[in-house]
Amino acid sequence: MSKYERLWCYLERCNKAEYLLSYDEIKMILGFSIDHSFLTYKKEANEYGYEVGKISLKEKTVRFHKIEK
């Protein structure tokens, strides 16, 4: 089980076309803050029907897009 699985399941369960989540919102979902390892794990989102879009360090947000099949 991936340490980010709760985030991927959250995206899949809510089933929105696009998300813009703050680092704080992600921390609430996961129970911990994202770190540099997120860049390695972000590919896992594809298995749940999403891709990680823009990661803004300045705004402290991450954009997710639903993958159209």
Secondary structure, 3 states (H helix, E strand, C coil): CCCCHHHHHHHHHHCCCEEEEEHHHHHHHHCCCCCCCHHHHHHHHHHHCEEEEEEECCCCEEEEEECCC
